[in-house]
Amino acid sequence: MVLVFKLQLYCGSKPFSKPKQIKYIAKNNEMKIVFKQKVNFEINYQDIPNYACLSFKVKQAVYDKTGKMESISTIAWVNFRLFDHNKQLRT
């Protein structure tokens, strides 16, 4: 199974960054996925609006025998607000 993780910053419904993707090829019967990879957005901290969200989507990609992608479908997603009500970065 091939999973694609897509991350992008949004302000309201408008994209605020270019999307970043991480492709993950799952091994047989693997139940736990651990990432040790940093994702950097080309945005300065002081330029991020207080109401910005990080969108995190998990997609499943299906390939044919030749390695050509047949389909990709979103299987889960979540949006995280980056700042709390006191304008502090959430950790």
C-alpha positions in Angstrom: 0.0 0.0 0.0 1.2 3.5 -0.9 0.2 6.4 1.4 0.6 10.0 0.5 0.6 12.6 3.2 -0.3 16.1 2.0 0.4 19.2 4.3 -0.6 22.8 3.5 -1.2 26.0 5.4 -4.5 27.7 4.9 -6.0 31.0 6.0 -9.7 30.5 6.0 -10.4 28.6 2.7 -7.5 30.1 0.8 -4.1 28.3 0.6 -1.3 30.2 2.3 1.6 27.9 1.2 2.5 25.5 -1.5 1.5 21.9 -0.6 4.1 19.5 0.7 3.8 15.8 0.1 5.4 12.8 1.7 5.1 9.4 0.0 5.2 6.4 2.2 5.3 2.8 1.0 3.9 0.5 3.8 5.4 -2.9 4.4 3.2 -6.0 4.8 1.1 -5.9 8.0 2.7 -2.7 9.2 0.4 -1.1 11.8 2.4 1.8 13.1 3.9 4.6 10.9 6.6 6.8 12.3 8.0 9.9 10.6 11.3 11.4 11.3 11.1 13.9 8.5 10.7 17.6 9.0 8.4 19.6 6.7 9.5 23.2 6.0 7.2 25.9 4.6 8.9 28.9 3.0 7.1 31.3 5.3 8.4 33.5 8.1 6.9 33.0 11.5 5.9 36.6 11.8 4.0 36.5 8.5 1.6 33.7 9.6 -1.9 35.0 10.4 -3.4 34.2 13.8 -6.2 32.2 12.2 -3.9 30.0 10.0 -4.5 26.3 9.9 -2.4 23.3 9.0 -4.3 20.9 6.7 -3.1 17.3 7.0 -4.5 14.8 4.5 -3.9 11.1 4.2 -4.4 9.6 0.7 -4.1 6.1 -0.7 -2.5 5.7 -4.1 -3.1 2.7 -6.2 -0.6 1.7 -8.9 -0.8 -0.8 -11.8 1.8 -3.4 -12.5 3.8 -1.0 -14.7 4.1 1.6 -11.8 1.6 4.0 -13.3 -0.8 5.6 -10.8 -4.4 4.3 -11.4 -6.1 6.3 -8.7 -5.6 8.3 -5.5 -8.3 8.9 -2.9 -8.4 10.8 0.4 -8.9 8.4 3.3 -8.6 10.9 6.2 -7.9 14.6 6.9 -7.8 17.0 9.8 -7.2 20.8 10.2 -5.1 22.1 13.1 -5.2 25.7 14.2 -1.7 27.0 14.6 -2.4 29.6 17.3 -4.6 29.5 20.4 -7.0 32.3 21.6 -4.0 34.1 23.2 -2.1 34.2 19.9 0.4 31.7 21.2 1.7 28.9 18.9 0.2 25.6 19.8 2.7 22.7 20.5 
